Amino acid sequence: MDVTIGSSYIMKNPVTFMNLAKIDLLDATHEIDAFLKHLMRHKNTPAFVSKKMIQYFGISNPSPGYVLRVTQTFKQGSFSKNGIVFGDGTYGNLAALAAAIILDPEAQNVVIDHDPIS
């Protein structure tokens, strides 16, 4: 399907959104929602997401203990340090996850490995 914009632009395969008034498309929406919930509740999701987020925050090879602490926070949905609570207790809360990654002792006390060349 081509859409002509003005007289000189033709858009091939324009973006379309589901019409939620059509009953047959509602089934697809519910299936997608159920599939995403299934992925979020998979037993490997907390560890996978935690490790990837730690790597995005700059620790390329996090220790298993660091990943475990952040994974527990992902499951609990809250993180506290010095009396301050991050997150609201919902599974997979990203505020708690980010706080656990940044405020973890391993993230704050990075040990630089000895360089064997120098």
ROFIPA-297912 format. One record per atom (N, C-alpha, C): atom name; x, y, z; residue number from 1. Coordinates in nm, 2 decimals. Layout:
N
@a: CA xx: X yy: Y zz: Z k: NUM
...
//
This chain:
118
@a: N xx: 0.08 yy: -0.12 zz: 0.00 k: 1
@a: CA xx: 0.00 yy: 0.00 zz: 0.00 k: 1
@a: C xx: 0.09 yy: 0.12 zz: 0.00 k: 1
@a: N xx: 0.07 yy: 0.21 zz: -0.10 k: 2
@a: CA xx: 0.15 yy: 0.33 zz: -0.11 k: 2
@a: C xx: 0.06 yy: 0.45 zz: -0.07 k: 2
@a: N xx: 0.12 yy: 0.55 zz: 0.00 k: 3
@a: CA xx: 0.05 yy: 0.67 zz: 0.04 k: 3
@a: C xx: 0.13 yy: 0.78 zz: -0.02 k: 3
@a: N xx: 0.06 yy: 0.87 zz: -0.10 k: 4
@a: CA xx: 0.13 yy: 0.98 zz: -0.16 k: 4
@a: C xx: 0.11 yy: 1.10 zz: -0.07 k: 4
@a: N xx: 0.23 yy: 1.17 zz: -0.04 k: 5
@a: CA xx: 0.23 yy: 1.29 zz: 0.04 k: 5
@a: C xx: 0.27 yy: 1.40 zz: -0.06 k: 5
@a: N xx: 0.17 yy: 1.50 zz: -0.07 k: 6
@a: CA xx: 0.20 yy: 1.60 zz: -0.17 k: 6
@a: C xx: 0.20 yy: 1.55 zz: -0.31 k: 6
@a: N xx: 0.29 yy: 1.60 zz: -0.39 k: 7
@a: CA xx: 0.30 yy: 1.55 zz: -0.53 k: 7
@a: C xx: 0.43 yy: 1.49 zz: -0.55 k: 7
@a: N xx: 0.53 yy: 1.49 zz: -0.45 k: 8
@a: CA xx: 0.66 yy: 1.44 zz: -0.48 k: 8
@a: C xx: 0.71 yy: 1.33 zz: -0.39 k: 8
@a: N xx: 0.63 yy: 1.29 zz: -0.29 k: 9
@a: CA xx: 0.67 yy: 1.19 zz: -0.19 k: 9
@a: C xx: 0.57 yy: 1.07 zz: -0.19 k: 9
@a: N xx: 0.63 yy: 0.96 zz: -0.20 k: 10
@a: CA xx: 0.54 yy: 0.83 zz: -0.18 k: 10
@a: C xx: 0.60 yy: 0.75 zz: -0.07 k: 10
@a: N xx: 0.51 yy: 0.72 zz: 0.02 k: 11
@a: CA xx: 0.55 yy: 0.64 zz: 0.14 k: 11
@a: C xx: 0.51 yy: 0.49 zz: 0.12 k: 11
@a: N xx: 0.61 yy: 0.41 zz: 0.11 k: 12
@a: CA xx: 0.58 yy: 0.26 zz: 0.10 k: 12
@a: C xx: 0.55 yy: 0.20 zz: 0.24 k: 12
@a: N xx: 0.45 yy: 0.12 zz: 0.25 k: 13
@a: CA xx: 0.42 yy: 0.05 zz: 0.38 k: 13
@a: C xx: 0.41 yy: 0.15 zz: 0.50 k: 13
@a: N xx: 0.31 yy: 0.24 zz: 0.50 k: 14
@a: CA xx: 0.30 yy: 0.34 zz: 0.61 k: 14
@a: C xx: 0.27 yy: 0.27 zz: 0.74 k: 14
@a: N xx: 0.30 yy: 0.34 zz: 0.85 k: 15
@a: CA xx: 0.27 yy: 0.29 zz: 0.98 k: 15
@a: C xx: 0.12 yy: 0.28 zz: 1.00 k: 15
@a: N xx: 0.08 yy: 0.17 zz: 1.06 k: 16
@a: CA xx: -0.07 yy: 0.16 zz: 1.09 k: 16
@a: C xx: -0.08 yy: 0.11 zz: 1.23 k: 16
@a: N xx: -0.19 yy: 0.15 zz: 1.29 k: 17
@a: CA xx: -0.21 yy: 0.10 zz: 1.43 k: 17
@a: C xx: -0.34 yy: 0.02 zz: 1.43 k: 17
@a: N xx: -0.35 yy: -0.07 zz: 1.53 k: 18
@a: CA xx: -0.46 yy: -0.15 zz: 1.55 k: 18
@a: C xx: -0.59 yy: -0.07 zz: 1.58 k: 18
@a: N xx: -0.70 yy: -0.10 zz: 1.52 k: 19
@a: CA xx: -0.82 yy: -0.04 zz: 1.55 k: 19
@a: C xx: -0.89 yy: -0.12 zz: 1.66 k: 19
@a: N xx: -0.89 yy: -0.07 zz: 1.78 k: 20
@a: CA xx: -0.94 yy: -0.15 zz: 1.90 k: 20
@a: C xx: -1.09 yy: -0.16 zz: 1.90 k: 20
@a: N xx: -1.16 yy: -0.10 zz: 1.80 k: 21
@a: CA xx: -1.30 yy: -0.11 zz: 1.79 k: 21
@a: C xx: -1.34 yy: -0.24 zz: 1.72 k: 21
@a: N xx: -1.25 yy: -0.29 zz: 1.65 k: 22
@a: CA xx: -1.27 yy: -0.42 zz: 1.57 k: 22
@a: C xx: -1.24 yy: -0.54 zz: 1.67 k: 22
@a: N xx: -1.34 yy: -0.62 zz: 1.68 k: 23
@a: CA xx: -1.33 yy: -0.73 zz: 1.77 k: 23
@a: C xx: -1.22 yy: -0.83 zz: 1.74 k: 23
@a: N xx: -1.20 yy: -0.86 zz: 1.61 k: 24
@a: CA xx: -1.10 yy: -0.95 zz: 1.57 k: 24
@a: C xx: -0.95 yy: -0.91 zz: 1.60 k: 24
@a: N xx: -0.93 yy: -0.77 zz: 1.61 k: 25
@a: CA xx: -0.80 yy: -0.72 zz: 1.65 k: 25
@a: C xx: -0.78 yy: -0.72 zz: 1.80 k: 25
@a: N xx: -0.89 yy: -0.72 zz: 1.87 k: 26
@a: CA xx: -0.87 yy: -0.72 zz: 2.02 k: 26
@a: C xx: -0.81 yy: -0.85 zz: 2.06 k: 26
@a: N xx: -0.84 yy: -0.96 zz: 2.00 k: 27
@a: CA xx: -0.78 yy: -1.09 zz: 2.03 k: 27
@a: C xx: -0.63 yy: -1.08 zz: 2.01 k: 27
@a: N xx: -0.58 yy: -1.02 zz: 1.91 k: 28
@a: CA xx: -0.44 yy: -1.01 zz: 1.88 k: 28
@a: C xx: -0.37 yy: -0.92 zz: 1.99 k: 28
@a: N xx: -0.44 yy: -0.82 zz: 2.04 k: 29
@a: CA xx: -0.39 yy: -0.73 zz: 2.14 k: 29
@a: C xx: -0.38 yy: -0.81 zz: 2.27 k: 29
@a: N xx: -0.48 yy: -0.89 zz: 2.30 k: 30
@a: CA xx: -0.47 yy: -0.97 zz: 2.43 k: 30
@a: C xx: -0.37 yy: -1.08 zz: 2.42 k: 30
@a: N xx: -0.34 yy: -1.13 zz: 2.30 k: 31
@a: CA xx: -0.24 yy: -1.23 zz: 2.29 k: 31
@a: C xx: -0.10 yy: -1.17 zz: 2.31 k: 31
@a: N xx: -0.08 yy: -1.06 zz: 2.25 k: 32
@a: CA xx: 0.05 yy: -0.99 zz: 2.26 k: 32
@a: C xx: 0.07 yy: -0.95 zz: 2.41 k: 32
@a: N xx: -0.03 yy: -0.90 zz: 2.48 k: 33
@a: CA xx: -0.02 yy: -0.87 zz: 2.62 k: 33
@a: C xx: 0.01 yy: -0.99 zz: 2.70 k: 33
@a: N xx: -0.05 yy: -1.10 zz: 2.68 k: 34
@a: CA xx: -0.03 yy: -1.22 zz: 2.75 k: 34
@a: C xx: 0.11 yy: -1.28 zz: 2.72 k: 34
@a: N xx: 0.16 yy: -1.27 zz: 2.60 k: 35
@a: CA xx: 0.29 yy: -1.31 zz: 2.57 k: 35
@a: C xx: 0.40 yy: -1.23 zz: 2.64 k: 35
@a: N xx: 0.38 yy: -1.10 zz: 2.64 k: 36
@a: CA xx: 0.48 yy: -1.01 zz: 2.71 k: 36
@a: C xx: 0.48 yy: -1.04 zz: 2.86 k: 36
@a: N xx: 0.36 yy: -1.06 zz: 2.92 k: 37
@a: CA xx: 0.36 yy: -1.09 zz: 3.06 k: 37
@a: C xx: 0.43 yy: -1.23 zz: 3.09 k: 37
@a: N xx: 0.41 yy: -1.32 zz: 2.99 k: 38
@a: CA xx: 0.48 yy: -1.45 zz: 3.01 k: 38
@a: C xx: 0.63 yy: -1.43 zz: 3.00 k: 38
@a: N xx: 0.68 yy: -1.35 zz: 2.91 k: 39
@a: CA xx: 0.82 yy: -1.32 zz: 2.91 k: 39
@a: C xx: 0.87 yy: -1.26 zz: 3.03 k: 39
@a: N xx: 0.80 yy: -1.16 zz: 3.09 k: 40
@a: CA xx: 0.84 yy: -1.09 zz: 3.21 k: 40
@a: C xx: 0.84 yy: -1.19 zz: 3.33 k: 40
@a: N xx: 0.76 yy: -1.28 zz: 3.33 k: 41
@a: CA xx: 0.75 yy: -1.38 zz: 3.45 k: 41
@a: C xx: 0.84 yy: -1.50 zz: 3.43 k: 41
@a: N xx: 0.91 yy: -1.51 zz: 3.32 k: 42
@a: CA xx: 0.99 yy: -1.63 zz: 3.30 k: 42
@a: C xx: 1.10 yy: -1.63 zz: 3.40 k: 42
@a: N xx: 1.14 yy: -1.75 zz: 3.45 k: 43
@a: CA xx: 1.24 yy: -1.75 zz: 3.56 k: 43
@a: C xx: 1.38 yy: -1.70 zz: 3.53 k: 43
@a: N xx: 1.41 yy: -1.69 zz: 3.40 k: 44
@a: CA xx: 1.55 yy: -1.63 zz: 3.37 k: 44
@a: C xx: 1.54 yy: -1.48 zz: 3.34 k: 44
@a: N xx: 1.43 yy: -1.42 zz: 3.33 k: 45
@a: CA xx: 1.42 yy: -1.28 zz: 3.30 k: 45
@a: C xx: 1.49 yy: -1.19 zz: 3.40 k: 45
@a: N xx: 1.46 yy: -1.21 zz: 3.53 k: 46
@a: CA xx: 1.53 yy: -1.12 zz: 3.63 k: 46
@a: C xx: 1.68 yy: -1.12 zz: 3.61 k: 46
@a: N xx: 1.74 yy: -1.24 zz: 3.60 k: 47
@a: CA xx: 1.89 yy: -1.24 zz: 3.59 k: 47
@a: C xx: 1.94 yy: -1.18 zz: 3.46 k: 47
@a: N xx: 1.87 yy: -1.21 zz: 3.35 k: 48
@a: CA xx: 1.91 yy: -1.16 zz: 3.22 k: 48
@a: C xx: 1.90 yy: -1.01 zz: 3.22 k: 48
@a: N xx: 1.79 yy: -0.96 zz: 3.26 k: 49
@a: CA xx: 1.77 yy: -0.81 zz: 3.26 k: 49
@a: C xx: 1.87 yy: -0.74 zz: 3.35 k: 49
@a: N xx: 1.89 yy: -0.80 zz: 3.47 k: 50
@a: CA xx: 1.98 yy: -0.74 zz: 3.57 k: 50
@a: C xx: 2.12 yy: -0.74 zz: 3.51 k: 50
@a: N xx: 2.17 yy: -0.85 zz: 3.46 k: 51
@a: CA xx: 2.31 yy: -0.85 zz: 3.40 k: 51
@a: C xx: 2.32 yy: -0.75 zz: 3.29 k: 51
@a: N xx: 2.22 yy: -0.74 zz: 3.20 k: 52
@a: CA xx: 2.23 yy: -0.65 zz: 3.08 k: 52
@a: C xx: 2.23 yy: -0.51 zz: 3.13 k: 52
@a: N xx: 2.15 yy: -0.47 zz: 3.23 k: 53
@a: CA xx: 2.14 yy: -0.34 zz: 3.28 k: 53
@a: C xx: 2.27 yy: -0.30 zz: 3.35 k: 53
@a: N xx: 2.33 yy: -0.39 zz: 3.43 k: 54
@a: CA xx: 2.46 yy: -0.36 zz: 3.49 k: 54
@a: C xx: 2.56 yy: -0.34 zz: 3.38 k: 54
@a: N xx: 2.56 yy: -0.41 zz: 3.27 k: 55
@a: CA xx: 2.66 yy: -0.39 zz: 3.17 k: 55
@a: C xx: 2.63 yy: -0.26 zz: 3.10 k: 55
@a: N xx: 2.51 yy: -0.22 zz: 3.08 k: 56
@a: CA xx: 2.47 yy: -0.09 zz: 3.02 k: 56
@a: C xx: 2.52 yy: 0.03 zz: 3.11 k: 56
@a: N xx: 2.52 yy: 0.00 zz: 3.24 k: 57
@a: CA xx: 2.57 yy: 0.11 zz: 3.34 k: 57
@a: C xx: 2.72 yy: 0.11 zz: 3.35 k: 57
@a: N xx: 2.79 yy: 0.02 zz: 3.28 k: 58
@a: CA xx: 2.94 yy: 0.04 zz: 3.27 k: 58
@a: C xx: 3.02 yy: -0.07 zz: 3.33 k: 58
@a: N xx: 2.96 yy: -0.17 zz: 3.39 k: 59
@a: CA xx: 3.04 yy: -0.28 zz: 3.45 k: 59
@a: C xx: 3.03 yy: -0.40 zz: 3.35 k: 59
@a: N xx: 3.14 yy: -0.42 zz: 3.27 k: 60
@a: CA xx: 3.13 yy: -0.51 zz: 3.16 k: 60
@a: C xx: 3.13 yy: -0.66 zz: 3.20 k: 60
@a: N xx: 3.19 yy: -0.69 zz: 3.31 k: 61
@a: CA xx: 3.19 yy: -0.83 zz: 3.36 k: 61
@a: C xx: 3.15 yy: -0.83 zz: 3.51 k: 61
@a: N xx: 3.02 yy: -0.82 zz: 3.54 k: 62
@a: CA xx: 2.98 yy: -0.81 zz: 3.68 k: 62
@a: C xx: 3.00 yy: -0.95 zz: 3.75 k: 62
@a: N xx: 3.03 yy: -0.95 zz: 3.88 k: 63
@a: CA xx: 3.04 yy: -1.07 zz: 3.95 k: 63
@a: C xx: 2.91 yy: -1.14 zz: 3.97 k: 63
@a: N xx: 2.91 yy: -1.27 zz: 4.00 k: 64
@a: CA xx: 2.78 yy: -1.34 zz: 4.02 k: 64
@a: C xx: 2.70 yy: -1.28 zz: 4.14 k: 64
@a: N xx: 2.78 yy: -1.24 zz: 4.24 k: 65
@a: CA xx: 2.71 yy: -1.18 zz: 4.36 k: 65
@a: C xx: 2.64 yy: -1.05 zz: 4.33 k: 65
@a: N xx: 2.71 yy: -0.96 zz: 4.25 k: 66
@a: CA xx: 2.65 yy: -0.84 zz: 4.21 k: 66
@a: C xx: 2.52 yy: -0.86 zz: 4.13 k: 66
@a: N xx: 2.52 yy: -0.96 zz: 4.04 k: 67
@a: CA xx: 2.41 yy: -0.99 zz: 3.95 k: 67
@a: C xx: 2.30 yy: -1.05 zz: 4.04 k: 67
@a: N xx: 2.33 yy: -1.13 zz: 4.14 k: 68
@a: CA xx: 2.23 yy: -1.19 zz: 4.23 k: 68
@a: C xx: 2.16 yy: -1.08 zz: 4.32 k: 68
@a: N xx: 2.24 yy: -0.98 zz: 4.37 k: 69
@a: CA xx: 2.18 yy: -0.88 zz: 4.45 k: 69
@a: C xx: 2.08 yy: -0.79 zz: 4.36 k: 69
@a: N xx: 2.12 yy: -0.76 zz: 4.24 k: 70
@a: CA xx: 2.03 yy: -0.68 zz: 4.16 k: 70
@a: C xx: 1.91 yy: -0.77 zz: 4.11 k: 70
@a: N xx: 1.93 yy: -0.90 zz: 4.09 k: 71
@a: CA xx: 1.82 yy: -0.98 zz: 4.05 k: 71
@a: C xx: 1.72 yy: -0.99 zz: 4.16 k: 71
@a: N xx: 1.76 yy: -1.00 zz: 4.29 k: 72
@a: CA xx: 1.67 yy: -1.00 zz: 4.40 k: 72
@a: C xx: 1.59 yy: -0.87 zz: 4.41 k: 72
@a: N xx: 1.65 yy: -0.76 zz: 4.38 k: 73
@a: CA xx: 1.58 yy: -0.63 zz: 4.37 k: 73
@a: C xx: 1.48 yy: -0.63 zz: 4.26 k: 73
@a: N xx: 1.51 yy: -0.69 zz: 4.15 k: 74
@a: CA xx: 1.42 yy: -0.69 zz: 4.04 k: 74
@a: C xx: 1.29 yy: -0.77 zz: 4.08 k: 74
@a: N xx: 1.31 yy: -0.88 zz: 4.15 k: 75
@a: CA xx: 1.20 yy: -0.96 zz: 4.19 k: 75
@a: C xx: 1.12 yy: -0.90 zz: 4.30 k: 75
@a: N xx: 1.19 yy: -0.83 zz: 4.39 k: 76
@a: CA xx: 1.12 yy: -0.77 zz: 4.51 k: 76
@a: C xx: 1.05 yy: -0.63 zz: 4.46 k: 76
@a: N xx: 1.11 yy: -0.56 zz: 4.37 k: 77
@a: CA xx: 1.06 yy: -0.44 zz: 4.32 k: 77
@a: C xx: 1.09 yy: -0.32 zz: 4.42 k: 77
@a: N xx: 1.18 yy: -0.34 zz: 4.51 k: 78
@a: CA xx: 1.22 yy: -0.23 zz: 4.60 k: 78
@a: C xx: 1.36 yy: -0.25 zz: 4.65 k: 78
@a: N xx: 1.42 yy: -0.14 zz: 4.67 k: 79
@a: CA xx: 1.56 yy: -0.14 zz: 4.72 k: 79
@a: C xx: 1.58 yy: -0.03 zz: 4.82 k: 79
@a: N xx: 1.65 yy: -0.06 zz: 4.93 k: 80
@a: CA xx: 1.67 yy: 0.05 zz: 5.03 k: 80
@a: C xx: 1.81 yy: 0.05 zz: 5.07 k: 80
@a: N xx: 1.86 yy: 0.18 zz: 5.09 k: 81
@a: CA xx: 1.99 yy: 0.20 zz: 5.14 k: 81
@a: C xx: 1.99 yy: 0.33 zz: 5.23 k: 81
@a: N xx: 2.05 yy: 0.31 zz: 5.34 k: 82
@a: CA xx: 2.05 yy: 0.42 zz: 5.44 k: 82
@a: C xx: 1.91 yy: 0.48 zz: 5.47 k: 82
@a: N xx: 1.82 yy: 0.39 zz: 5.48 k: 83
@a: CA xx: 1.68 yy: 0.43 zz: 5.52 k: 83
@a: C xx: 1.60 yy: 0.49 zz: 5.40 k: 83
@a: N xx: 1.65 yy: 0.50 zz: 5.28 k: 84
@a: CA xx: 1.58 yy: 0.55 zz: 5.17 k: 84
@a: C xx: 1.54 yy: 0.43 zz: 5.09 k: 84
@a: N xx: 1.41 yy: 0.43 zz: 5.05 k: 85
@a: CA xx: 1.35 yy: 0.32 zz: 4.98 k: 85
@a: C xx: 1.33 yy: 0.36 zz: 4.83 k: 85
@a: N xx: 1.37 yy: 0.28 zz: 4.74 k: 86
@a: CA xx: 1.35 yy: 0.30 zz: 4.60 k: 86
@a: C xx: 1.26 yy: 0.20 zz: 4.55 k: 86
@a: N xx: 1.16 yy: 0.24 zz: 4.46 k: 87
@a: CA xx: 1.07 yy: 0.14 zz: 4.41 k: 87
@a: C xx: 0.94 yy: 0.13 zz: 4.49 k: 87
@a: N xx: 0.84 yy: 0.07 zz: 4.43 k: 88
@a: CA xx: 0.71 yy: 0.06 zz: 4.50 k: 88
@a: C xx: 0.67 yy: -0.08 zz: 4.53 k: 88
@a: N xx: 0.76 yy: -0.18 zz: 4.52 k: 89
@a: CA xx: 0.74 yy: -0.32 zz: 4.55 k: 89
@a: C xx: 0.68 yy: -0.40 zz: 4.44 k: 89
@a: N xx: 0.66 yy: -0.34 zz: 4.32 k: 90
@a: CA xx: 0.61 yy: -0.42 zz: 4.21 k: 90
@a: C xx: 0.72 yy: -0.49 zz: 4.14 k: 90
@a: N xx: 0.69 yy: -0.61 zz: 4.09 k: 91
@a: CA xx: 0.79 yy: -0.69 zz: 4.02 k: 91
@a: C xx: 0.85 yy: -0.62 zz: 3.90 k: 91
@a: N xx: 0.98 yy: -0.61 zz: 3.90 k: 92
@a: CA xx: 1.05 yy: -0.55 zz: 3.78 k: 92
@a: C xx: 1.05 yy: -0.40 zz: 3.79 k: 92
@a: N xx: 1.04 yy: -0.34 zz: 3.90 k: 93
@a: CA xx: 1.04 yy: -0.19 zz: 3.91 k: 93
@a: C xx: 1.17 yy: -0.14 zz: 3.87 k: 93
@a: N xx: 1.18 yy: -0.05 zz: 3.77 k: 94
@a: CA xx: 1.30 yy: 0.00 zz: 3.71 k: 94
@a: C xx: 1.37 yy: 0.10 zz: 3.80 k: 94
@a: N xx: 1.30 yy: 0.17 zz: 3.88 k: 95
@a: CA xx: 1.36 yy: 0.27 zz: 3.98 k: 95
@a: C xx: 1.44 yy: 0.19 zz: 4.08 k: 95
@a: N xx: 1.39 yy: 0.08 zz: 4.13 k: 96
@a: CA xx: 1.46 yy: 0.00 zz: 4.23 k: 96
@a: C xx: 1.58 yy: -0.07 zz: 4.16 k: 96
@a: N xx: 1.56 yy: -0.11 zz: 4.04 k: 97
@a: CA xx: 1.67 yy: -0.18 zz: 3.97 k: 97
@a: C xx: 1.79 yy: -0.08 zz: 3.95 k: 97
@a: N xx: 1.76 yy: 0.04 zz: 3.90 k: 98
@a: CA xx: 1.86 yy: 0.14 zz: 3.88 k: 98
@a: C xx: 1.93 yy: 0.17 zz: 4.01 k: 98
@a: N xx: 1.86 yy: 0.19 zz: 4.12 k: 99
@a: CA xx: 1.92 yy: 0.22 zz: 4.25 k: 99
@a: C xx: 2.01 yy: 0.11 zz: 4.29 k: 99
@a: N xx: 1.96 yy: -0.02 zz: 4.28 k: 100
@a: CA xx: 2.04 yy: -0.13 zz: 4.32 k: 100
@a: C xx: 2.17 yy: -0.14 zz: 4.24 k: 100
@a: N xx: 2.17 yy: -0.10 zz: 4.11 k: 101
@a: CA xx: 2.29 yy: -0.11 zz: 4.03 k: 101
@a: C xx: 2.39 yy: 0.00 zz: 4.07 k: 101
@a: N xx: 2.34 yy: 0.12 zz: 4.09 k: 102
@a: CA xx: 2.42 yy: 0.24 zz: 4.11 k: 102
@a: C xx: 2.48 yy: 0.23 zz: 4.26 k: 102
@a: N xx: 2.39 yy: 0.20 zz: 4.35 k: 103
@a: CA xx: 2.43 yy: 0.21 zz: 4.49 k: 103
@a: C xx: 2.49 yy: 0.08 zz: 4.55 k: 103
@a: N xx: 2.51 yy: -0.02 zz: 4.47 k: 104
@a: CA xx: 2.57 yy: -0.14 zz: 4.51 k: 104
@a: C xx: 2.72 yy: -0.12 zz: 4.55 k: 104
@a: N xx: 2.77 yy: -0.17 zz: 4.66 k: 105
@a: CA xx: 2.91 yy: -0.15 zz: 4.69 k: 105
@a: C xx: 3.01 yy: -0.19 zz: 4.58 k: 105
@a: N xx: 2.98 yy: -0.29 zz: 4.50 k: 106
@a: CA xx: 3.07 yy: -0.33 zz: 4.39 k: 106
@a: C xx: 3.08 yy: -0.22 zz: 4.28 k: 106
@a: N xx: 2.97 yy: -0.15 zz: 4.26 k: 107
@a: CA xx: 2.97 yy: -0.04 zz: 4.16 k: 107
@a: C xx: 3.04 yy: 0.08 zz: 4.21 k: 107
@a: N xx: 3.04 yy: 0.10 zz: 4.34 k: 108
@a: CA xx: 3.10 yy: 0.22 zz: 4.39 k: 108
@a: C xx: 3.25 yy: 0.20 zz: 4.42 k: 108
@a: N xx: 3.29 yy: 0.08 zz: 4.44 k: 109
@a: CA xx: 3.43 yy: 0.05 zz: 4.47 k: 109
@a: C xx: 3.49 yy: -0.04 zz: 4.37 k: 109
@a: N xx: 3.51 yy: 0.02 zz: 4.25 k: 110
@a: CA xx: 3.56 yy: -0.06 zz: 4.14 k: 110
@a: C xx: 3.71 yy: -0.09 zz: 4.16 k: 110
@a: N xx: 3.74 yy: -0.22 zz: 4.15 k: 111
@a: CA xx: 3.88 yy: -0.26 zz: 4.17 k: 111
@a: C xx: 3.95 yy: -0.27 zz: 4.03 k: 111
@a: N xx: 4.05 yy: -0.19 zz: 4.01 k: 112
@a: CA xx: 4.12 yy: -0.20 zz: 3.88 k: 112
@a: C xx: 4.22 yy: -0.31 zz: 3.89 k: 112
@a: N xx: 4.21 yy: -0.40 zz: 3.80 k: 113
@a: CA xx: 4.30 yy: -0.52 zz: 3.79 k: 113
@a: C xx: 4.44 yy: -0.48 zz: 3.76 k: 113
@a: N xx: 4.53 yy: -0.55 zz: 3.82 k: 114
@a: CA xx: 4.67 yy: -0.52 zz: 3.79 k: 114
@a: C xx: 4.71 yy: -0.55 zz: 3.64 k: 114
@a: N xx: 4.77 yy: -0.45 zz: 3.59 k: 115
@a: CA xx: 4.81 yy: -0.46 zz: 3.45 k: 115
@a: C xx: 4.94 yy: -0.54 zz: 3.44 k: 115
@a: N xx: 4.94 yy: -0.65 zz: 3.38 k: 116
@a: CA xx: 5.06 yy: -0.73 zz: 3.37 k: 116
@a: C xx: 5.17 yy: -0.68 zz: 3.29 k: 116
@a: N xx: 5.14 yy: -0.58 zz: 3.20 k: 117
@a: CA xx: 5.24 yy: -0.53 zz: 3.11 k: 117
@a: C xx: 5.33 yy: -0.42 zz: 3.18 k: 117
@a: N xx: 5.27 yy: -0.34 zz: 3.27 k: 118
@a: CA xx: 5.35 yy: -0.24 zz: 3.33 k: 118
@a: C xx: 5.41 yy: -0.28 zz: 3.46 k: 118
//
